[in-house]
């Protein structure tokens, strides 16, 4: 009877717990984003750039990873200003949309996508300041799919896409800037080194 209660409790716990879209605690089991069965996920088949697909044609990296403690890359249209406002944003690889909503403040519309490299490795991409969001939480996306458009967060900035790639999936949203880059990857380097 003792074992039956233990097994029953584990089954109930497994099916009743829902992952949080975002956690305030770093590196805990609560922050785990494995929300779907592995055999239902389309693994990545290489990475492309999120603008000017597939090679960022017509765009430049205006603020690179670690420049001014920046935790991502800021992609701007080569014509400057708001010339890229409303331009398409594409997912950098096959993945699962774990978050897609407006969180206001300095972030605005944010999309987070988990990319499964294999059964044991995954990374997460984050797309911020979007003008529009074209996906919803729970969607599966393929590399190059339209997921949103470039915004300026209600004219807080010149239009651009803030892109982060994280190898610690489920980290809190953060502030976009920090001297500690633990859990973050250089987006441009990572994409260039993982093309297919």
C-alpha positions in Angstrom: 0.0 0.0 0.0 2.9 2.3 0.8 4.3 1.8 -2.7 0.9 2.3 -4.3 0.5 5.7 -2.6 4.1 6.8 -3.7 3.5 5.8 -7.3 0.0 7.4 -7.3 1.5 10.6 -5.9 4.2 10.7 -8.5 1.7 10.2 -11.3 -0.6 13.0 -10.0 2.4 15.3 -9.6 3.7 14.6 -13.1 0.4 15.4 -14.8 -0.7 18.3 -12.6 2.5 20.4 -12.7 2.6 23.0 -15.4 5.9 24.7 -16.3 6.0 28.4 -15.6 6.8 30.6 -18.6 9.3 32.5 -16.6 10.9 31.9 -13.2 12.7 34.2 -10.8 15.0 31.5 -9.6 18.0 30.6 -11.7 19.1 27.0 -12.2 16.3 25.1 -10.5 14.2 22.2 -11.7 11.3 24.6 -11.8 13.0 26.5 -14.6 13.1 23.4 -16.8 11.3 23.8 -20.1 10.9 20.2 -21.2 7.2 20.4 -21.7 6.7 18.1 -24.6 7.8 14.5 -25.4 11.1 14.2 -27.2 9.7 12.1 -30.0 7.2 14.9 -30.9 9.9 17.5 -31.4 11.6 18.3 -34.6 15.3 18.7 -33.9 17.3 21.6 -35.2 18.9 21.2 -38.6 21.3 24.1 -38.3 20.8 27.8 -37.6 20.2 30.9 -39.7 20.0 34.6 -38.9 16.7 36.0 -37.8 16.6 38.9 -40.3 17.3 39.1 -44.0 17.0 35.4 -44.2 19.1 33.4 -44.2 22.2 35.5 -44.0 21.1 38.9 -42.5 21.3 40.6 -45.9 20.4 44.3 -45.5 21.1 44.3 -41.8 24.0 44.9 -39.5 24.8 44.1 -35.9 24.5 47.5 -34.2 25.4 46.4 -30.7 27.3 43.1 -30.4 27.3 40.6 -27.6 29.2 41.9 -24.5 29.6 45.4 -26.0 28.5 47.6 -23.1 27.7 44.3 -21.2 25.1 43.6 -23.8 23.7 40.0 -23.5 22.6 39.8 -27.1 22.9 41.2 -30.6 20.9 44.2 -31.9 20.0 43.8 -35.5 19.3 47.0 -37.5 18.4 47.7 -41.1 21.3 49.2 -43.0 19.2 52.3 -43.9 19.1 53.3 -40.2 16.4 54.9 -38.1 13.1 53.2 -38.2 13.6 52.0 -41.8 13.3 48.4 -40.6 10.1 49.0 -38.5 7.7 46.1 -39.4 10.3 44.0 -41.2 10.0 40.2 -40.8 11.7 38.3 -38.0 12.3 34.6 -38.6 13.1 31.8 -36.2 16.8 30.9 -36.2 16.1 27.1 -36.1 13.4 24.5 -35.6 11.9 24.8 -32.2 9.1 25.1 -29.7 7.6 28.5 -28.7 7.8 28.6 -24.9 6.8 32.2 -24.5 5.1 34.9 -26.7 3.7 38.1 -25.2 4.1 41.7 -24.3 5.9 42.2 -21.0 6.0 46.0 -21.3 8.8 48.0 -19.8 12.0 48.1 -21.8 11.2 44.7 -23.5 7.8 45.1 -25.1 6.8 42.1 -27.2 9.0 39.1 -26.5 9.2 35.6 -28.1 11.2 32.7 -26.6 11.9 29.5 -28.6 13.5 26.4 -27.3 15.7 24.6 -29.9 16.4 20.9 -29.4 19.9 20.0 -30.8 19.5 16.4 -29.6 18.0 14.5 -26.7 20.6 16.0 -24.3 21.2 19.5 -25.6 19.0 22.5 -26.2 19.4 26.2 -26.5 16.8 29.0 -26.3 16.5 32.0 -28.5 14.9 35.3 -27.3 13.5 38.0 -29.7 12.6 41.3 -28.1 11.0 44.7 -28.9 8.9 43.0 -31.6 6.2 45.2 -33.3 3.9 42.2 -33.8 4.0 38.5 -32.6 2.9 36.0 -35.2 3.2 32.8 -33.0 1.8 31.7 -29.7 3.1 29.6 -26.8 3.0 26.0 -27.7 3.6 26.4 -31.4 6.2 24.4 -33.3 8.2 26.4 -35.7 10.7 25.5 -38.5 13.9 27.3 -39.3 13.0 30.4 -41.3 9.4 30.6 -40.2 7.9 34.1 -39.8 7.5 34.6 -36.0 7.1 38.4 -35.7 8.1 41.8 -37.0 10.7 44.3 -35.9 9.5 47.0 -33.5 10.7 50.0 -31.5 8.8 49.2 -28.3 6.3 52.0 -28.8 9.0 54.5 -29.9 11.3 53.9 -26.9 14.1 53.1 -29.4 14.9 53.2 -33.1 13.5 50.0 -34.6 15.7 46.9 -34.1 15.6 43.3 -33.1 17.3 42.3 -29.8 18.3 38.7 -30.2 19.7 36.5 -27.4 20.8 32.8 -27.4 21.0 31.1 -24.1 22.4 27.7 -23.3 20.6 27.7 -19.9 17.0 27.3 -21.0 14.3 29.0 -18.9 16.4 31.7 -17.3 14.5 34.8 -16.1 14.0 37.4 -18.7 16.8 39.5 -17.2 17.7 43.1 -18.2 19.5 42.6 -21.5 22.7 43.8 -20.0 25.1 42.2 -17.4 28.8 41.7 -17.0 28.0 38.1 -16.1 27.3 36.2 -19.3 26.8 32.8 -17.6 24.0 31.0 -19.5 24.3 33.3 -22.6 26.0 32.6 -25.9 27.3 35.0 -28.5 24.4 34.9 -31.0 26.4 35.7 -34.2 29.2 33.3 -33.4 26.8 30.6 -32.4 24.8 30.9 -35.7 27.9 31.1 -37.8 29.4 28.0 -36.2 26.1 26.0 -36.5 24.9 26.6 -40.0 23.7 23.7 -42.1 
